[in-house]
Amino acid sequence: MQTKAKRKGNFTLIEKKWIMYDVGNSAFTLLCSVFIPIIAQDLCAANGIVDEGYQTFWSAVTSIVTLAVAVISPVVGTFADSEGMKKPLFLGSALIGIVGCALLGMPLPLAGFVAVFIITRMSYNISLVFYDSMLTDVTDMERVDKISSHGYAWGYIGSCIPFVISIGLYALSLSGFINPVLTYIIIFILNAAWWLAFTLPLTKSFRQRHFVKRRPQAIRSSFRRLFSVFKEKIPNKKGILIFLVAFFLYIDGVYTIIDLATTYGLALGIDQIQLVLALLLTQIIAFPCAIISGILAKKFDNGKLIIAFITGYLGVAIFAIWLTEAWQFWFLAVCVGLLQGGVQALSRSYFAKIIPVDKSGEFFGIMDIFGKGASFVGTMLVAIVTAATGNANYGVIPISCLIGVGLAVFAIGYAEIRRYEKAHGKAALITYPDAAEPADGQNGADKEQGGEQSAKDLSAAEGADGDGLE
């Protein structure tokens, strides 16, 4: 696909709108990293759950969410591959998350707060399954590294706007100028509105280019496709499976560190304001670093770049074992900012390059099993080790081990994928071989219509706006 916008190296309108959704939903990510753990700590303290007990409790809550999402994601991802289903499923899950985000700021008892948080976080994560699978619909394979990296990058920096406003309101509440209850209500409604504002443009313009034709008994058909996916003649099945195992292991460190950073800092007695400012610094540093990772992917193989990022994260996890002082938390925040955008963005685009494009929803749903399953294992291991030892630092040790093993497994999978690519060519990674049976009963015409609509359709539907984001 060579539209005028792409020849200039800029972005089409639909690419911009896809990137901007990351700006919206990342506001909720920051709430989960900062304000939600603070509220949870206050509610737990009121119920006699303090110090390591609080970290154990909140790690368990986070694990419940990630386990539930890991079970649901591949199912809804398979539904999303059906013709015309990505948009309504994406919008529905995002809207549930947005409403829940607003409700989390209301004065709730601990049980009510936990229940709303679980529903909201599940909806948020499920919306990301659909969002990630949209990547192959909004751009082409030559640009997925760039678009994916810009999504994370603008999400990091754009979400700082409502976050900084929220910090200002929180500081005023600590100084007694605003009622704390009213402060939280305003903060969460503000962030929910921000999320909504960047959800609607993508929903309005998105067009699903790759899909499986709908059939009677769609639900049963979707489950059949899900359970038979790895029985089919999938290109480079071995490489995909090894990558997913590696992803399960190394992304554990990424998600666990992001999810529990504030909880970990609070358990170590670090001041709340320092925690908030350190995490803001992480977002600011992550913005250029995520963009740079996309630029590097043009010059270097992104598999090798992922290996470098995983190695860096292994160093971060080992360093965190001995973290006791506030300055060390600041250093940790800088290191995470340097690494997290690159490893997340390049993992997403790397996966998009090695799976069949017309089953992106199904495969990204499966990827979410491994990603959220890793997060479940990571947070649960932190909870178990911390509870058993009474020391929050020791909870990081199993995370370091998982990242190290993940690094080794990824290197094996990377070698397998390169071998397949060398033998069959890059195009063979994302399309079924000619001898394969068309998926889910599609005939050749269906394949052409659903899986291989022309670049002209994308360009005509979305336009080629070359301004901004570059």
C-alpha positions as CSV (number, residue, x, y, z in Angstrom):
1,M,0.0,0.0,0.0
2,Q,1.5,3.3,-1.1
3,T,-0.8,6.2,-0.5
4,K,0.5,9.7,-0.6
5,A,0.5,9.9,3.2
6,K,2.6,6.8,3.4
7,R,5.1,8.0,0.8
8,K,5.6,11.1,2.9
9,G,6.1,8.9,6.0
10,N,3.2,10.5,7.8
11,F,-0.1,9.0,9.1
12,T,-3.5,8.3,7.5
13,L,-6.5,9.6,9.4
14,I,-7.5,6.1,10.7
15,E,-3.9,5.5,11.9
16,K,-4.1,8.7,13.9
17,K,-7.4,7.8,15.5
18,W,-6.1,4.3,16.4
19,I,-3.1,5.9,18.0
20,M,-5.2,8.4,19.9
21,Y,-7.2,5.7,21.6
22,D,-4.0,4.9,23.5
23,V,-4.0,8.5,24.7
24,G,-7.5,8.0,26.1
25,N,-7.3,4.6,27.8
26,S,-3.8,5.3,29.2
27,A,-5.4,7.8,31.6
28,F,-7.1,4.9,33.3
29,T,-3.8,3.0,33.4
30,L,-2.3,5.8,35.4
31,L,-5.2,5.8,37.8
32,C,-4.6,2.0,38.3
33,S,-0.9,2.8,39.0
34,V,-1.4,5.7,41.3
35,F,-4.7,6.8,42.7
36,I,-6.6,3.5,42.8
37,P,-3.9,1.8,45.0
38,I,-3.9,4.9,47.3
39,I,-7.7,4.7,47.7
40,A,-7.5,0.9,48.2
41,Q,-4.8,1.4,50.9
42,D,-7.0,3.9,52.8
43,L,-10.0,1.5,52.6
44,C,-7.9,-1.5,53.6
45,A,-6.5,0.5,56.6
46,A,-10.0,1.3,57.7
47,N,-10.7,-2.4,57.7
48,G,-7.5,-3.3,59.6
49,I,-5.5,-4.5,56.5
50,V,-2.1,-2.7,56.6
51,D,1.5,-2.9,55.5
52,E,2.4,-6.2,53.9
53,G,-1.2,-7.4,54.5
54,Y,-2.3,-4.6,52.1
55,Q,0.2,-5.6,49.4
56,T,-0.9,-9.2,49.7
57,F,-4.6,-8.3,49.5
58,W,-4.2,-5.9,46.5
59,S,-2.0,-8.3,44.7
60,A,-4.7,-11.0,45.1
61,V,-7.4,-8.6,43.7
62,T,-5.2,-7.8,40.7
63,S,-4.6,-11.5,40.2
64,I,-8.4,-12.2,40.1
65,V,-8.8,-9.5,37.4
66,T,-6.0,-10.8,35.2
67,L,-7.1,-14.4,35.6
68,A,-10.7,-13.6,34.5
69,V,-9.5,-11.5,31.6
70,A,-7.2,-14.4,30.5
71,V,-10.2,-16.7,30.4
72,I,-12.5,-14.3,28.6
73,S,-10.1,-12.7,26.1
74,P,-9.7,-15.5,23.5
75,V,-13.4,-16.1,23.4
76,V,-14.3,-12.5,22.7
77,G,-11.3,-12.2,20.4
78,T,-12.7,-15.1,18.3
79,F,-16.1,-13.4,18.1
80,A,-14.4,-10.2,16.9
81,D,-12.9,-12.0,13.9
82,S,-16.4,-12.4,12.5
83,E,-17.4,-9.8,9.9
84,G,-18.4,-6.5,11.4
85,M,-18.0,-7.5,15.0
86,K,-14.8,-5.7,16.1
87,K,-16.3,-2.3,16.2
88,P,-19.4,-3.0,18.4
89,L,-17.4,-5.3,20.8
90,F,-14.7,-2.7,21.1
91,L,-17.2,0.1,21.8
92,G,-19.2,-1.9,24.3
93,S,-16.2,-3.0,26.4
94,A,-14.7,0.5,26.3
95,L,-18.0,2.1,27.4
96,I,-18.4,-0.3,30.4
97,G,-14.9,0.5,31.4
98,I,-15.5,4.3,31.1
99,V,-18.6,4.2,33.3
100,G,-16.8,2.0,35.8
101,C,-13.9,4.5,35.8
102,A,-16.3,7.3,36.8
103,L,-17.9,5.2,39.5
104,L,-14.5,4.4,41.2
105,G,-14.3,8.0,42.4
106,M,-17.5,7.7,44.3
107,P,-17.4,7.0,48.1
108,L,-17.7,3.2,48.2
109,P,-17.1,0.6,50.9
110,L,-14.1,-1.7,50.4
111,A,-16.2,-4.6,48.9
112,G,-18.0,-2.2,46.5
113,F,-14.8,-0.6,45.4
114,V,-13.2,-3.9,44.7
115,A,-16.2,-5.1,42.7
116,V,-16.4,-2.0,40.6
117,F,-12.6,-2.1,40.1
118,I,-12.7,-5.8,38.9
119,I,-15.5,-5.1,36.3
120,T,-13.8,-1.9,35.1
121,R,-10.3,-3.3,34.8
122,M,-11.7,-6.4,33.0
123,S,-13.6,-4.2,30.5
124,Y,-10.6,-2.0,29.9
125,N,-8.4,-5.1,29.2
126,I,-10.9,-6.7,26.9
127,S,-11.2,-3.5,24.9
128,L,-7.5,-3.7,24.4
129,V,-7.8,-7.2,22.8
130,F,-10.1,-5.6,20.1
131,Y,-7.9,-2.5,19.9
132,D,-4.7,-4.5,19.4
133,S,-6.4,-6.7,16.8
134,M,-7.4,-3.6,14.9
135,L,-3.8,-2.9,14.1
136,T,-3.7,-5.1,11.0
137,D,-6.9,-3.4,9.8
138,V,-5.7,0.2,10.1
139,T,-2.2,-0.1,8.5
140,D,0.0,-2.5,6.6
141,M,2.8,-4.8,7.7
142,E,5.6,-2.4,6.7
143,R,4.3,0.1,9.2
144,V,3.1,-1.9,12.2
145,D,6.2,-1.3,14.2
146,K,5.9,2.5,13.7
147,I,2.2,2.7,14.4
148,S,2.3,0.4,17.4
149,S,5.2,2.4,18.9
150,H,3.5,5.7,18.3
151,G,0.4,4.3,20.0
152,Y,2.3,3.6,23.2
153,A,4.3,6.8,22.9
154,W,1.4,9.2,22.6
155,G,-0.5,7.2,25.2
156,Y,2.3,7.9,27.7
157,I,2.6,11.6,27.0
158,G,-1.1,12.3,26.3
159,S,-2.3,10.7,29.4
160,C,-0.1,13.0,31.4
161,I,-2.5,15.9,30.8
162,P,-5.4,14.6,32.9
163,F,-2.8,13.0,35.2
164,V,-1.1,16.3,36.0
165,I,-4.5,17.9,36.6
166,S,-5.4,15.0,38.9
167,I,-2.1,15.5,40.8
168,G,-2.9,19.2,41.2
169,L,-6.3,18.4,42.6
170,Y,-4.9,15.7,44.9
171,A,-2.3,18.2,46.2
172,L,-5.0,20.7,46.9
173,S,-6.9,18.1,48.8
174,L,-3.9,17.2,50.9
175,S,-3.5,21.0,51.7
176,G,-7.1,21.1,52.8
177,F,-8.4,23.4,50.0
178,I,-10.7,20.7,48.5
179,N,-12.7,18.0,50.2
180,P,-10.9,14.7,49.6
181,V,-14.2,12.9,48.7
182,L,-15.0,15.6,46.1
183,T,-11.4,15.5,44.8
184,Y,-11.6,11.8,43.9
185,I,-15.0,12.2,42.3
186,I,-13.7,15.0,40.1
187,I,-10.4,13.1,39.3
188,F,-12.2,9.9,38.2
189,I,-14.9,11.7,36.2
190,L,-12.3,13.8,34.4
191,N,-10.3,10.7,33.4
192,A,-13.4,8.9,32.3
193,A,-14.4,11.8,30.1
194,W,-10.9,11.9,28.6
195,W,-11.1,8.2,27.8
196,L,-14.4,8.6,26.1
197,A,-13.3,11.6,24.1
198,F,-10.6,9.5,22.4
199,T,-12.8,6.4,22.0
200,L,-15.5,7.8,19.8
201,P,-13.4,9.0,16.9
202,L,-11.9,5.5,16.3
203,T,-15.3,3.9,16.7
204,K,-16.8,6.2,14.1
205,S,-14.1,5.7,11.4
206,F,-12.9,2.1,11.9
207,R,-13.6,-0.4,9.1
208,Q,-12.8,-4.1,9.6
209,R,-10.8,-5.2,6.5
210,H,-9.8,-8.7,7.7
211,F,-12.5,-11.1,8.9
212,V,-14.0,-14.5,8.9
213,K,-17.5,-14.6,7.2
214,R,-20.4,-15.0,9.6
215,R,-22.1,-18.3,9.7
216,P,-25.3,-19.6,11.3
217,Q,-24.8,-20.5,15.0
218,A,-22.1,-17.8,15.3
219,I,-21.4,-18.5,19.0
220,R,-20.8,-22.2,18.5
221,S,-18.8,-21.5,15.4
222,S,-16.6,-19.1,17.3
223,F,-15.9,-21.6,20.0
224,R,-15.1,-24.3,17.4
225,R,-12.6,-22.0,15.7
226,L,-11.0,-21.1,19.1
227,F,-10.5,-24.7,20.2
228,S,-9.3,-25.9,16.8
229,V,-7.0,-22.9,16.1
230,F,-3.7,-24.8,16.7
231,K,-5.0,-27.9,14.9
232,E,-5.2,-26.0,11.6
233,K,-2.4,-25.7,9.1
234,I,-1.1,-22.4,10.5
235,P,2.0,-21.0,9.0
236,N,5.0,-21.2,11.5
237,K,2.8,-22.8,14.2
238,K,5.9,-23.8,16.2
239,G,7.4,-20.3,16.1
240,I,4.1,-18.7,17.3
241,L,3.7,-21.2,20.2
242,I,7.3,-20.6,21.4
243,F,6.8,-16.8,21.2
244,L,3.6,-17.1,23.2
245,V,5.4,-19.1,26.0
246,A,8.2,-16.5,26.0
247,F,5.7,-13.7,26.1
248,F,4.0,-15.3,29.0
249,L,7.3,-15.3,30.9
250,Y,8.9,-12.0,30.1
251,I,5.8,-9.8,30.0
252,D,5.1,-11.0,33.5
253,G,7.8,-8.6,34.7
254,V,6.5,-5.7,32.6
255,Y,2.9,-6.0,33.8
256,T,3.7,-6.8,37.4
257,I,6.1,-3.9,37.8
258,I,3.5,-1.5,36.2
259,D,0.6,-2.9,38.2
260,L,2.3,-3.0,41.6
261,A,4.8,-0.2,41.4
262,T,2.8,2.1,43.7
263,T,1.7,-0.7,46.0
264,Y,5.3,-1.8,46.3
265,G,6.5,1.7,47.1
266,L,3.8,2.2,49.7
267,A,4.7,-1.1,51.3
268,L,8.3,0.2,51.6
269,G,7.1,3.4,53.2
270,I,7.9,5.8,50.3
271,D,6.0,9.1,50.4
272,Q,2.8,9.2,48.3
273,I,3.8,12.5,46.5
274,Q,7.2,11.1,45.6
275,L,5.5,8.0,44.2
276,V,3.1,10.0,42.0
277,L,5.9,12.3,40.7
278,A,8.2,9.4,40.0
279,L,5.5,7.6,37.9
280,L,4.8,10.9,36.1
281,L,8.5,11.0,35.2
282,T,8.2,7.4,33.9
283,Q,5.4,8.5,31.5
284,I,7.4,11.5,30.2
285,I,10.6,9.4,29.6
286,A,8.6,6.6,28.0
287,F,7.2,8.9,25.3
288,P,10.4,9.6,23.2
289,C,11.7,6.1,24.1
290,A,8.7,4.4,22.6
291,I,9.0,6.4,19.4
292,I,12.7,5.7,19.2
293,S,12.0,2.0,19.5
294,G,9.8,2.3,16.3
295,I,12.5,4.1,14.5
296,L,15.1,1.5,15.5
297,A,12.8,-1.2,14.2
298,K,13.3,0.2,10.7
299,K,17.0,-0.2,11.0
300,F,17.3,-3.3,13.1
301,D,15.4,-6.5,13.4
302,N,12.7,-6.0,16.0
303,G,13.3,-9.5,17.4
304,K,16.8,-8.5,18.4
305,L,15.5,-5.2,19.9
306,I,12.9,-7.2,22.0
307,I,15.8,-9.3,23.3
308,A,17.6,-6.1,24.3
309,F,14.6,-4.7,26.1
310,I,13.9,-7.9,28.0
311,T,17.5,-8.0,29.1
312,G,17.1,-4.4,30.4
313,Y,13.9,-5.4,32.3
314,L,15.8,-8.3,33.9
315,G,18.3,-5.8,35.3
316,V,15.4,-3.6,36.6
317,A,13.8,-6.6,38.4
318,I,17.1,-7.6,40.0
319,F,17.7,-4.0,41.1
320,A,14.2,-3.8,42.7
321,I,15.1,-6.7,45.1
322,W,17.4,-4.3,47.0
323,L,15.2,-1.2,46.8
324,T,14.8,0.5,50.1
325,E,15.3,4.2,49.5
326,A,13.2,6.9,47.7
327,W,16.1,7.7,45.3
328,Q,16.2,4.1,44.3
329,F,12.5,4.2,43.4
330,W,13.2,7.3,41.2
331,F,16.0,5.4,39.5
332,L,13.7,2.5,38.9
333,A,11.1,4.8,37.5
334,V,13.6,6.2,34.9
335,C,14.7,2.7,33.9
336,V,11.1,1.5,33.4
337,G,10.4,4.6,31.3
338,L,13.3,3.8,29.1
339,L,12.2,0.2,28.5
340,Q,8.4,-0.4,28.9
341,G,7.3,1.4,25.7
342,G,9.7,-0.5,23.5
343,V,9.1,-4.0,24.9
344,Q,5.3,-3.5,24.8
345,A,5.0,-1.8,21.4
346,L,7.5,-4.1,19.6
347,S,6.0,-7.3,21.1
348,R,2.6,-6.2,19.8
349,S,3.9,-5.4,16.3
350,Y,6.1,-8.5,16.2
351,F,3.2,-10.7,16.9
352,A,1.1,-9.0,14.3
353,K,3.8,-9.9,11.7
354,I,3.8,-13.6,12.5
355,I,0.0,-14.4,12.6
356,P,-2.6,-14.8,9.9
357,V,-4.1,-11.3,9.4
358,D,-7.8,-12.5,9.0
359,K,-7.6,-14.1,12.4
360,S,-6.0,-11.2,14.3
361,G,-8.8,-11.0,16.9
362,E,-8.5,-14.7,17.7
363,F,-4.7,-14.6,18.0
364,F,-4.6,-11.4,19.9
365,G,-7.1,-12.9,22.3
366,I,-4.9,-15.9,22.7
367,M,-1.9,-13.6,23.2
368,D,-3.9,-11.9,25.9
369,I,-4.3,-15.3,27.7
370,F,-0.5,-15.5,27.9
371,G,-0.1,-11.8,28.8
372,K,-2.8,-11.6,31.4
373,G,-2.0,-15.1,32.6
374,A,1.6,-13.9,33.2
375,S,0.3,-10.9,35.1
376,F,-1.9,-13.3,37.2
377,V,1.1,-15.5,38.0
378,G,3.4,-12.5,38.7
379,T,1.1,-10.7,41.1
380,M,0.1,-13.9,42.8
381,L,3.8,-14.9,43.3
382,V,4.4,-11.4,44.7
383,A,1.5,-11.9,47.1
384,I,2.5,-15.4,48.2
385,V,6.2,-14.6,48.7
386,T,5.6,-11.3,50.5
387,A,3.0,-13.0,52.8
388,A,5.4,-15.9,53.5
389,T,8.5,-13.8,54.2
390,G,7.0,-10.5,55.5
391,N,9.4,-8.7,53.2
392,A,8.1,-6.9,50.0
393,N,11.6,-7.0,48.4
394,Y,11.6,-10.8,48.3
395,G,8.4,-10.7,46.3
396,V,10.4,-9.5,43.3
397,I,12.8,-12.5,43.2
398,P,10.4,-14.9,41.3
399,I,9.6,-12.1,38.9
400,S,13.3,-11.9,38.0
401,C,13.5,-15.6,37.5
402,L,10.5,-15.6,35.1
403,I,12.0,-12.7,33.0
404,G,15.3,-14.5,32.7
405,V,13.7,-17.7,31.5
406,G,11.4,-15.7,29.2
407,L,14.5,-14.1,27.6
408,A,16.0,-17.6,26.9
409,V,12.7,-18.9,25.4
410,F,12.2,-15.9,23.2
411,A,15.7,-16.3,21.8
412,I,14.8,-19.9,20.8
413,G,11.4,-18.8,19.3
414,Y,13.1,-15.9,17.4
415,A,15.6,-18.4,15.8
416,E,12.7,-20.7,14.8
417,I,10.7,-17.8,13.2
418,R,13.8,-16.6,11.3
419,R,14.3,-20.1,10.0
420,Y,10.8,-20.3,8.7
421,E,10.9,-16.9,7.2
422,K,14.2,-17.7,5.4
423,A,12.7,-20.9,4.0
424,H,9.2,-19.6,3.0
425,G,9.4,-15.7,2.8
426,K,7.9,-13.0,5.0
427,A,4.5,-13.2,3.3
428,A,4.1,-16.8,4.3
429,L,4.0,-15.8,8.0
430,I,0.7,-13.9,7.7
431,T,-1.3,-15.9,5.1
432,Y,-2.5,-19.5,5.0
433,P,-0.6,-21.7,2.5
434,D,-2.5,-22.4,-0.8
435,A,-2.9,-26.0,0.2
436,A,-4.7,-25.1,3.5
437,E,-8.4,-25.4,3.9
438,P,-10.0,-22.0,4.0
439,A,-10.8,-21.1,7.6
440,D,-14.3,-21.6,9.0
441,G,-15.7,-22.6,5.7
442,Q,-14.7,-19.6,3.7
443,N,-14.4,-20.1,0.0
444,G,-11.9,-18.3,-2.2
445,A,-14.2,-15.4,-2.8
446,D,-14.8,-15.0,0.9
447,K,-11.1,-15.0,1.5
448,E,-10.6,-12.3,-1.1
449,Q,-13.4,-10.2,0.3
450,G,-12.6,-10.7,4.0
451,G,-8.9,-11.3,4.3
452,E,-7.4,-9.4,1.4
453,Q,-9.4,-6.2,0.7
454,S,-7.3,-3.8,-1.3
455,A,-5.2,-1.0,0.0
456,K,-7.4,1.2,-2.1
457,D,-10.4,0.5,0.1
458,L,-8.5,1.5,3.2
459,S,-7.2,4.7,1.6
460,A,-10.6,5.7,0.2
461,A,-12.4,5.0,3.4
462,E,-10.1,6.8,5.7
463,G,-8.3,9.4,3.6
464,A,-4.6,10.2,3.8
465,D,-4.1,13.1,6.2
466,G,-0.4,13.8,6.4
467,D,-0.5,16.3,9.3
468,G,0.4,15.8,12.9
469,L,2.0,13.1,15.1
470,E,5.1,13.2,13.0
